[in-house]
Amino acid sequence: MHMPTRKRTYHSKSGTRESNVQPYSVREFFAEFPDDDACLKRIMEVRYGLRHACGKCGVESTFHKVSNRRAYACAACGDHVYPCAETIFKDSRTPLTVWFYAIYLFIATRHGVSGKELQRQLGVTYKCAYRIGMQIRKLMATADGFEMLKGHVELDEAYVGGRRPGKRGRGAEGKTIVMGAKARGGRIVTKVIPDVRKETLRGVVLDTVEKGAVVSTDELYSYGLLTGDGYQHGAVKHGAKEWAYFDYRTGETHHTNNVESFWKLFKKSIASTHISISAKRMEAYLGEFSFRSNNRQMRNAMFDLLIAAL
């Protein structure tokens, strides 16, 4: 079941414009999922369908809800199907409405949801809230999938997380090194890396960006091998306060503004929402923010993407 595509209209002094982001309000959410039966029905629809060939009798038939159980029964033979089996809801005593609302909170925000916020919103213990949050982050990474980036790709690494302030800039102590590759007008891929040496960054680029793509970076020396690997490489010199330049030889404008904007949002969100993130959990949070960035224009469909990835 797909929600209808909607657009918001904004009025300003410069005129009227439409946003491509599809809204999904909390009122719409609760109207669609008022109880556990409605949540279970959505899981059944997405994973199996309310009408399909029965795995036991082979007859294509409808399936109806079994009373007081998280199960559906075949109308032909009565065999039971358990939609929550092999999902994050398996063996969980937490109501499905709580799980679904937690998923909604994750897609409705740009800055993420902390464990303490989930505890307050869901009315559960912190241990339960933390587990729900980490399970949803894993689900987001699974739903986002992976595909090689092409076209014009921006690369930039950042130092984030950790309680120790340390020094600023490259080589900051007590931080986790992360790298992002953002296709202009397309997806972003993020990864935790151990260092910023040539062989490390080169390996990430070869695994993430298609050969022949245009690549924009800053002046870090470790990016110097990209041209020899079949990429059209351009570097902006941030140290000289150069933020963008036009290459007359190729007709390409080089800058790293888009990927830097992602890192700015990520860092601000950690500082304001999560306070700090350990290196052990960094990949999970990167997957969460990457999923929202890659699917931000289809907010109401993000929910179905996550349910389909169960």
C-alpha positions in Angstrom: 0.0 0.0 0.0 1.5 3.3 -1.1 0.6 6.7 0.3 -0.4 9.3 -2.4 2.4 11.7 -3.5 1.9 15.1 -2.0 3.9 18.3 -2.2 4.1 21.3 0.2 3.6 24.8 -1.2 5.6 27.6 0.3 4.8 31.3 0.0 7.5 34.0 0.3 8.4 37.5 -0.9 10.2 35.9 -3.9 7.0 34.0 -5.0 5.5 30.6 -4.5 7.5 27.4 -4.7 6.9 23.8 -4.2 9.0 21.3 -2.1 9.7 17.9 -3.5 9.8 16.5 0.0 6.7 14.4 0.6 5.2 15.2 4.0 4.0 12.5 6.4 2.5 14.1 9.5 2.1 12.4 12.9 -1.7 12.7 12.4 -1.5 10.7 9.2 0.8 8.1 10.8 -1.6 7.4 13.7 -4.6 7.3 11.4 -2.9 4.6 9.3 -1.5 2.6 12.3 -4.0 3.0 15.2 -3.3 -0.5 16.7 -1.1 -3.6 16.5 -3.4 -5.3 14.0 -2.9 -2.4 11.5 0.8 -2.7 11.9 0.8 -6.5 11.5 -1.3 -6.1 8.4 1.2 -3.7 6.8 4.1 -6.2 7.6 2.0 -9.0 6.0 1.3 -6.9 2.9 4.9 -5.9 2.4 6.5 -9.3 3.1 4.0 -11.8 1.7 0.8 -10.1 0.4 -2.7 -10.8 1.8 -3.2 -13.1 -1.2 -0.5 -15.4 -2.4 0.3 -19.1 -3.1 0.3 -21.0 0.2 3.7 -22.5 1.0 2.0 -25.7 2.4 -1.0 -26.5 0.1 0.2 -24.5 -3.0 -3.2 -22.9 -3.5 -3.3 -19.2 -4.2 -5.7 -18.0 -1.5 -6.3 -15.1 0.8 -4.9 -15.0 4.3 -6.9 -13.8 7.3 -5.7 -12.6 10.8 -5.6 -15.2 13.6 -7.2 -13.9 16.8 -4.8 -13.0 19.6 -1.7 -14.1 17.7 0.8 -12.3 15.4 -0.2 -14.7 12.6 -2.3 -15.0 9.4 -4.0 -18.3 8.3 -4.4 -19.6 4.8 -8.1 -19.7 3.8 -7.6 -23.0 2.0 -5.7 -25.2 4.4 -5.4 -23.1 7.6 -1.6 -23.1 7.6 -0.2 -20.2 9.6 2.2 -17.5 8.4 4.0 -15.4 10.9 4.9 -12.0 9.4 7.2 -11.0 12.2 9.4 -14.1 11.9 13.1 -13.3 11.1 12.6 -9.6 11.6 13.6 -7.1 14.2 10.1 -7.7 15.8 10.7 -11.4 16.4 10.4 -12.5 20.0 9.8 -8.9 21.0 7.1 -8.2 23.7 7.1 -4.5 22.8 3.9 -3.7 21.0 4.1 -3.2 17.2 2.6 0.3 17.5 5.6 1.3 19.7 8.1 -0.1 17.1 6.3 1.6 14.2 6.2 4.9 16.0 9.9 4.7 16.7 10.5 4.1 13.0 8.3 7.1 12.2 10.4 9.3 14.6 13.6 8.2 12.8 12.3 9.3 9.3 10.6 12.5 10.5 13.7 14.1 11.8 16.9 15.3 10.2 19.0 15.1 13.3 18.3 11.6 14.6 16.7 10.4 17.8 18.7 9.7 21.0 18.0 6.8 23.3 16.7 9.1 26.0 14.3 10.7 23.6 13.0 7.4 22.5 12.6 6.4 26.2 10.5 9.6 26.8 8.4 9.3 23.6 7.7 5.6 23.7 7.3 5.2 27.5 9.7 2.3 27.7 12.9 1.7 29.7 16.2 3.1 28.4 17.5 -0.4 27.7 14.5 -1.1 25.5 14.7 2.3 23.8 18.4 1.9 23.0 17.9 -1.6 21.6 15.0 -0.3 19.4 17.1 2.6 18.1 20.1 0.4 17.2 17.8 -2.2 15.4 16.2 0.6 13.4 19.7 2.0 12.4 20.7 -1.5 11.2 17.5 -1.6 9.2 18.1 1.7 7.6 21.6 0.6 6.5 20.1 -2.5 5.0 17.3 -0.6 3.2 19.7 1.9 1.8 21.6 -0.8 -0.1 24.7 0.1 -2.2 25.4 1.1 -5.8 28.5 2.5 -7.4 28.5 6.3 -7.7 28.9 7.9 -11.1 28.9 11.3 -12.8 30.5 14.0 -10.7 31.4 12.8 -7.2 32.7 14.8 -4.2 35.0 13.3 -1.7 35.8 14.5 1.8 36.9 13.0 5.1 36.0 14.2 8.6 36.9 13.7 12.2 33.9 13.2 14.4 32.7 11.7 17.8 34.5 11.0 21.0 34.4 12.7 24.3 38.0 14.1 24.2 38.1 17.6 22.5 41.6 17.2 21.2 43.1 19.5 18.6 41.2 20.8 15.6 41.7 19.7 12.0 43.3 16.7 10.5 45.0 14.4 13.0 42.6 15.5 15.8 43.0 13.2 18.9 40.2 11.1 20.3 38.1 11.2 17.1 36.9 8.7 14.5 37.9 9.2 10.9 35.0 9.0 8.4 34.9 9.4 4.7 32.1 10.4 2.4 31.5 10.2 -1.3 28.6 12.3 -2.6 27.3 12.1 -6.2 26.0 15.5 -7.3 22.3 15.2 -7.5 22.5 11.7 -6.3 23.4 9.4 -3.4 26.0 9.6 -0.6 28.2 6.7 0.6 29.9 6.9 4.0 32.5 4.8 5.7 34.7 4.6 8.8 38.4 4.6 7.8 41.5 3.9 10.0 43.6 6.7 8.5 43.9 9.1 5.6 46.9 7.5 3.8 46.9 7.2 0.1 46.3 3.5 0.0 43.3 3.8 2.4 41.5 6.6 0.5 42.3 5.1 -2.9 40.8 1.8 -1.8 37.6 3.5 -0.7 37.3 5.4 -4.0 37.9 2.3 -6.1 35.2 0.4 -4.2 32.7 3.3 -4.3 33.1 5.4 -7.5 32.9 4.1 -11.1 36.0 4.6 -13.2 35.8 7.6 -15.6 33.8 9.7 -13.1 34.7 13.3 -12.3 36.0 13.5 -8.8 36.3 16.7 -6.7 38.4 16.8 -3.5 40.3 19.2 -1.3 44.1 19.5 -1.6 45.0 16.6 0.6 48.0 14.9 -0.9 46.5 11.4 -0.4 44.1 12.1 -3.3 46.9 12.6 -5.8 46.7 9.1 -7.3 43.1 9.4 -8.6 43.9 10.6 -12.1 46.2 7.6 -12.6 43.3 5.3 -11.7 41.1 6.6 -14.5 39.3 9.4 -12.7 39.0 13.0 -13.8 40.3 14.7 -10.7 40.1 18.3 -9.6 41.2 19.7 -6.2 40.2 22.9 -4.5 42.7 24.6 -2.3 40.9 25.3 1.0 44.2 26.3 2.6 44.4 29.2 0.2 40.7 30.0 0.8 39.7 28.6 -2.6 36.2 27.0 -2.3 35.4 26.4 -6.0 37.0 26.7 -9.3 36.0 26.2 -13.0 38.3 23.9 -15.1 38.2 25.4 -18.6 39.9 22.3 -20.0 37.0 20.0 -19.0 34.1 22.4 -18.3 33.7 21.1 -14.8 33.2 23.1 -11.6 35.1 21.6 -8.7 34.1 22.0 -5.1 33.2 19.8 -2.1 30.2 21.8 -0.8 27.6 19.1 -0.9 29.6 16.4 1.0 30.8 19.1 3.5 27.1 20.0 4.1 26.4 16.4 5.0 29.3 16.3 7.4 28.2 19.6 9.0 24.7 18.2 9.6 26.1 15.0 11.0 28.5 16.7 13.4 25.9 19.2 14.6 23.4 16.4 15.1 25.9 14.4 17.2 26.7 17.5 19.3 23.0 18.5 19.9 21.2 15.1 19.9 23.7 12.4 20.9 26.4 14.4 22.6 29.0 11.8 21.6 29.3 8.5 19.6 31.8 5.8 20.1 33.9 4.5 17.3 32.3 1.1 17.8 28.8 2.5 16.9 29.9 5.0 14.3 29.0 2.9 11.3 25.4 2.4 12.6 24.9 6.2 12.9 26.5 6.8 9.5 24.1 4.3 7.9 21.1 6.1 9.6 22.1 9.6 8.3 23.1 8.3 4.8 19.7 6.6 4.5 17.8 9.8 5.3 20.0 11.9 3.0 19.5 9.4 0.1 15.8 9.2 0.5 14.9 12.7 1.9 12.6 13.6 -1.0 10.3 10.6 -0.3 9.7 10.9 3.4 6.3 9.1 3.5 7.8 6.3 1.3 10.8 6.0 3.6 8.6 4.2 6.1 7.6 1.6 3.5 11.2 1.2 2.4 12.1 0.2 6.0 9.2 -2.1 6.4 10.1 -3.8 3.1 13.7 -4.3 4.3 12.6 -6.3 7.4 
